[in-house]
């Protein structure tokens, strides 16, 4: 079994916050793949089912972000899982909006939800880092992550969540490459079957001159006079 955790804060007040993109992602997976219904367990909301060949439990901790590790740790111990069986989806300030990157282990980079999970299960779990961009100054971070996504963000956000859902079975199976491809196909699809978004069209070499074609010879002085006279006839 795999435990797939989306991070966020509970309650309608926080539902559309940037900090809640992890909740949004697991909600999308549950809805698209028919997992559920949601039940109250492990200090959170859970939905169970299968993604491809793998049995999974989706978890949205209801402890608030700073205490997410309490819920994740309780679920891991009850289900007799290891940190390597856990995948956490969370907002990432250091990635541009719409970017998605996988990571296992390492630091928490100041993210309070990850910090709490580190304290309860250690760092060796898998993460899906979902880019939300940075407000530009550290003093604005708290207000930024606890603000709703702007209307201008809705297109890329929907594409990102759809890509995550379409790649969810690959994510559960541990096929990171196939998962990333599913996300990329939604976030940056090819234009009209041509070049991927953001790439330049192929360069076309200039046409080569036809060696069989003779260059036109310039008119001589007498010819120019004759042509001029013809104009005044």
Kinemage of the C-alpha trace (Angstrom):
@kinemage 1
@onewidth
@group {chain A} dominant
@subgroup {mainchain}
@vectorlist {calphas} color= white
{ca unk a 1} P 0.000 0.000 0.000
{ca unk a 2} L 1.030 3.610 -0.645
{ca unk a 3} L 0.019 6.540 1.524
{ca unk a 4} L -0.482 9.670 -0.617
{ca unk a 5} L -0.702 12.818 1.504
{ca unk a 6} L -1.884 16.235 0.383
{ca unk a 7} L -0.907 19.120 2.647
{ca unk a 8} L -3.124 22.076 3.494
{ca unk a 9} L -5.241 23.678 6.186
{ca unk a 10} L -8.783 22.484 6.999
{ca unk a 11} L -11.885 24.632 6.646
{ca unk a 12} L -13.621 26.720 3.977
{ca unk a 13} L -11.533 29.774 4.906
{ca unk a 14} L -8.388 28.139 3.535
{ca unk a 15} L -9.862 26.016 0.744
{ca unk a 16} L -8.538 28.041 -2.212
{ca unk a 17} L -5.264 29.189 -0.613
{ca unk a 18} L -1.965 28.576 -2.396
{ca unk a 19} L -0.888 26.645 0.719
{ca unk a 20} L -3.721 24.165 0.024
{ca unk a 21} L -2.599 22.978 -3.395
{ca unk a 22} L -1.772 19.590 -1.854
{ca unk a 23} L -5.385 19.185 -0.713
{ca unk a 24} L -6.544 20.219 -4.200
{ca unk a 25} L -4.336 17.585 -5.827
{ca unk a 26} L -5.558 14.633 -3.748
{ca unk a 27} L -9.164 15.820 -4.105
{ca unk a 28} L -8.688 15.743 -7.884
{ca unk a 29} L -7.169 12.259 -7.758
{ca unk a 30} L -10.022 10.957 -5.596
{ca unk a 31} L -12.697 12.477 -7.827
{ca unk a 32} L -11.220 11.347 -11.135
{ca unk a 33} L -10.389 7.798 -10.014
{ca unk a 34} L -13.467 7.080 -7.899
{ca unk a 35} L -11.624 6.747 -4.587
{ca unk a 36} L -13.583 7.197 -1.408
{ca unk a 37} L -15.842 8.109 0.221
{ca unk a 38} L -13.818 10.371 2.499
{ca unk a 39} L -13.734 9.220 6.121
{ca unk a 40} L -12.351 10.712 9.329
{ca unk a 41} L -9.253 8.723 10.364
{ca unk a 42} L -5.741 9.402 11.625
{ca unk a 43} L -6.566 13.002 12.568
{ca unk a 44} L -7.419 13.610 8.951
{ca unk a 45} L -9.706 12.821 6.035
{ca unk a 46} L -8.943 9.610 4.116
{ca unk a 47} L -10.110 7.999 0.880
{ca unk a 48} L -9.094 4.478 -0.124
{ca unk a 49} L -8.969 2.575 -3.396
{ca unk a 50} L -6.688 1.519 -6.217
{ca unk a 51} L -4.561 3.462 -8.652
{ca unk a 52} L -3.569 1.053 -11.400
{ca unk a 53} L -2.226 -2.064 -9.704
{ca unk a 54} L -1.536 -0.360 -6.388
{ca unk a 55} L -3.754 -0.009 -3.342
{ca unk a 56} L -3.549 3.513 -1.951
{ca unk a 57} L -4.834 5.604 0.905
{ca unk a 58} L -5.229 9.336 0.309
{ca unk a 59} L -4.815 11.508 3.402
{ca unk a 60} L -5.615 15.160 4.087
{ca unk a 61} L -4.386 15.976 7.626
{ca unk a 62} L -6.918 18.064 9.575
{ca unk a 63} L -4.378 19.151 12.221
{ca unk a 64} L -3.481 22.389 10.407
{ca unk a 65} L -0.299 22.612 8.387
{ca unk a 66} L 2.164 23.054 11.269
{ca unk a 67} L 1.101 19.738 12.849
{ca unk a 68} L 0.745 17.636 9.687
{ca unk a 69} L 3.284 15.110 10.950
{ca unk a 70} L 0.964 13.968 13.740
{ca unk a 71} L -1.585 12.715 11.204
{ca unk a 72} L 0.979 11.263 8.797
{ca unk a 73} L 2.889 9.495 11.587
{ca unk a 74} L -0.265 7.946 13.031
{ca unk a 75} L -1.368 6.639 9.624
{ca unk a 76} L 2.092 5.256 8.820
{ca unk a 77} L 2.326 3.330 12.083
{ca unk a 78} L -1.210 1.938 11.919
{ca unk a 79} L -0.771 0.762 8.321
{ca unk a 80} L 2.707 -0.632 9.101
{ca unk a 81} L 4.314 1.389 6.323
{ca unk a 82} L 7.799 2.858 6.023
{ca unk a 83} L 8.660 6.440 5.020
{ca unk a 84} L 9.525 5.116 1.537
{ca unk a 85} L 5.829 4.140 1.130
{ca unk a 86} L 4.687 7.726 1.692
{ca unk a 87} L 4.234 10.404 -0.996
{ca unk a 88} L 3.557 13.990 0.112
{ca unk a 89} L 2.172 16.618 -2.281
{ca unk a 90} L 2.847 20.190 -1.159
{ca unk a 91} L 3.237 23.789 -2.296
{ca unk a 92} L 6.739 24.900 -3.293
{ca unk a 93} L 7.798 28.559 -3.250
{ca unk a 94} L 11.075 27.884 -5.035
{ca unk a 95} L 9.409 26.578 -8.197
{ca unk a 96} L 7.655 28.713 -10.807
{ca unk a 97} L 3.846 28.429 -10.900
{ca unk a 98} L 2.772 25.213 -12.631
{ca unk a 99} L 6.114 23.438 -12.279
{ca unk a 100} L 6.175 19.980 -10.694
{ca unk a 101} L 9.232 18.158 -9.376
{ca unk a 102} L 9.794 14.894 -7.515
{ca unk a 103} L 12.166 14.484 -4.602
{ca unk a 104} L 12.992 11.932 -1.935
{ca unk a 105} L 14.725 12.796 1.315
{ca unk a 106} L 16.589 16.013 2.020
{ca unk a 107} L 15.637 19.062 4.034
{ca unk a 108} L 12.277 20.725 4.522
{ca unk a 109} L 13.427 24.181 3.260
{ca unk a 110} L 11.422 25.939 5.977
{ca unk a 111} L 8.065 24.467 4.931
{ca unk a 112} L 6.164 24.034 8.196
{ca unk a 113} L 4.176 21.014 7.036
{ca unk a 114} L 7.317 19.184 5.932
{ca unk a 115} L 9.116 20.247 9.105
{ca unk a 116} L 6.403 18.554 11.171
{ca unk a 117} L 6.516 15.389 9.046
{ca unk a 118} L 10.318 15.271 9.451
{ca unk a 119} L 9.854 15.358 13.215
{ca unk a 120} L 7.435 12.405 13.190
{ca unk a 121} L 8.737 10.040 10.489
{ca unk a 122} L 12.136 11.390 9.381
{ca unk a 123} L 13.082 12.783 5.956
{ca unk a 124} L 13.100 9.708 3.686
{ca unk a 125} L 9.589 10.021 2.301
{ca unk a 126} L 8.797 11.025 -1.285
{ca unk a 127} L 7.617 14.529 -2.156
{ca unk a 128} L 5.785 16.027 -5.112
{ca unk a 129} L 6.772 19.697 -5.117
{ca unk a 130} L 4.082 21.864 -6.724
{ca unk a 131} L 5.307 25.283 -7.789
{ca unk a 132} L 3.332 28.334 -6.692
{ca unk a 133} L 6.060 30.953 -7.235
{ca unk a 134} L 7.578 33.336 -4.685
{ca unk a 135} L 6.209 36.757 -3.683
{ca unk a 136} L 9.696 38.260 -3.957
{ca unk a 137} L 10.516 38.911 -0.300
{ca unk a 138} L 10.516 36.587 2.697
{ca unk a 139} L 8.420 39.028 4.749
{ca unk a 140} L 5.542 38.552 2.307
{ca unk a 141} L 5.618 34.729 2.260
{ca unk a 142} L 3.058 34.067 5.031
{ca unk a 143} L 0.459 36.395 3.498
{ca unk a 144} L 1.170 35.030 0.019
{ca unk a 145} L 0.706 31.329 0.802
{ca unk a 146} L -2.428 32.022 2.871
{ca unk a 147} L -4.013 33.991 0.022
{ca unk a 148} L -6.234 32.456 -2.653
{ca unk a 149} L -4.959 31.712 -6.129
{ca unk a 150} L -5.674 34.608 -8.482
{ca unk a 151} L -8.092 34.277 -11.403
{ca unk a 152} L -5.097 34.489 -13.734
{ca unk a 153} L -3.735 31.310 -12.126
{ca unk a 154} L -6.765 29.153 -12.833
{ca unk a 155} L -5.747 27.847 -16.272
{ca unk a 156} L -2.298 26.581 -15.305
{ca unk a 157} L -3.607 25.333 -11.957
{ca unk a 158} L -6.303 23.234 -13.628
{ca unk a 159} L -3.792 21.856 -16.138
{ca unk a 160} L -1.401 20.947 -13.310
{ca unk a 161} L -4.074 19.184 -11.240
{ca unk a 162} L -5.349 17.282 -14.284
{ca unk a 163} L -1.826 16.173 -15.119
{ca unk a 164} L -1.240 14.973 -11.557
{ca unk a 165} L -4.477 12.983 -11.657
{ca unk a 166} L -3.658 11.440 -15.028
{ca unk a 167} L -0.210 10.439 -13.765
{ca unk a 168} L -1.419 9.233 -10.353
{ca unk a 169} L -1.177 5.508 -11.155
{ca unk a 170} L 2.417 5.972 -12.302
{ca unk a 171} L 3.182 7.959 -9.145
{ca unk a 172} L 1.795 5.164 -6.941
{ca unk a 173} L 3.808 2.596 -8.917
{ca unk a 174} L 7.030 4.535 -8.375
{ca unk a 175} L 7.431 5.426 -12.060
{ca unk a 176} L 8.526 9.029 -11.659
{ca unk a 177} L 9.372 9.511 -15.323
{ca unk a 178} L 5.925 8.478 -16.540
{ca unk a 179} L 4.300 10.644 -13.876
{ca unk a 180} L 6.329 13.701 -14.900
{ca unk a 181} L 5.454 13.080 -18.560
{ca unk a 182} L 1.748 13.002 -17.723
{ca unk a 183} L 2.045 16.345 -15.953
{ca unk a 184} L 4.158 17.869 -18.740
{ca unk a 185} L 1.651 16.765 -21.389
{ca unk a 186} L -0.996 18.845 -19.623
{ca unk a 187} L 1.088 21.838 -18.550
{ca unk a 188} L 3.141 22.192 -21.764
{ca unk a 189} L 1.452 20.242 -24.600
{ca unk a 190} L 2.661 20.310 -28.189
{ca unk a 191} L 1.073 22.989 -30.353
{ca unk a 192} L -1.011 21.444 -33.148
{ca unk a 193} L 1.139 18.342 -33.099
{ca unk a 194} L 4.229 20.465 -33.662
{ca unk a 195} L 6.850 21.834 -31.326
{ca unk a 196} L 6.389 21.725 -27.531
{ca unk a 197} L 5.458 25.032 -25.912
{ca unk a 198} L 8.523 27.127 -25.254
{ca unk a 199} L 10.667 25.634 -28.045
{ca unk a 200} L 11.639 27.418 -31.230
{ca unk a 201} L 10.392 26.181 -34.625
{ca unk a 202} L 12.969 24.355 -36.744
{ca unk a 203} L 15.262 26.551 -38.801
{ca unk a 204} L 14.668 26.421 -42.526
{ca unk a 205} L 17.776 26.661 -44.698
{ca unk a 206} L 17.659 29.367 -47.384
{ca unk a 207} L 16.938 28.151 -50.896
{ca unk a 208} L 20.029 27.383 -52.935
{ca unk a 209} L 20.434 29.186 -56.275
{ca unk a 210} L 19.650 27.158 -59.390
{ca unk a 211} L 22.986 26.676 -61.232
{ca unk a 212} L 21.146 26.130 -64.547
{ca unk a 213} L 19.606 29.593 -64.437
{ca unk a 214} L 21.697 32.269 -66.165
{ca unk a 215} L 21.857 35.687 -64.533
{ca unk a 216} L 20.253 38.504 -66.456
{ca unk a 217} L 22.790 40.657 -68.302
{ca unk a 218} L 22.602 44.417 -67.662
{ca unk a 219} L 21.218 46.559 -70.470
{ca unk a 220} L 23.801 48.363 -72.580
{ca unk a 221} L 23.743 52.169 -73.170
{ca unk a 222} L 22.108 51.876 -76.610
{ca unk a 223} L 19.466 49.531 -75.245
{ca unk a 224} L 18.612 51.938 -72.467
{ca unk a 225} L 18.204 54.809 -74.961
{ca unk a 226} L 15.951 52.639 -77.133
{ca unk a 227} L 13.807 51.690 -74.147
{ca unk a 228} L 13.521 55.337 -73.123
{ca unk a 229} L 12.501 56.372 -76.641
{ca unk a 230} L 9.854 53.651 -76.743
{ca unk a 231} L 8.207 55.153 -73.639
{ca unk a 232} L 7.565 58.454 -75.487
{ca unk a 233} L 6.182 57.005 -78.700
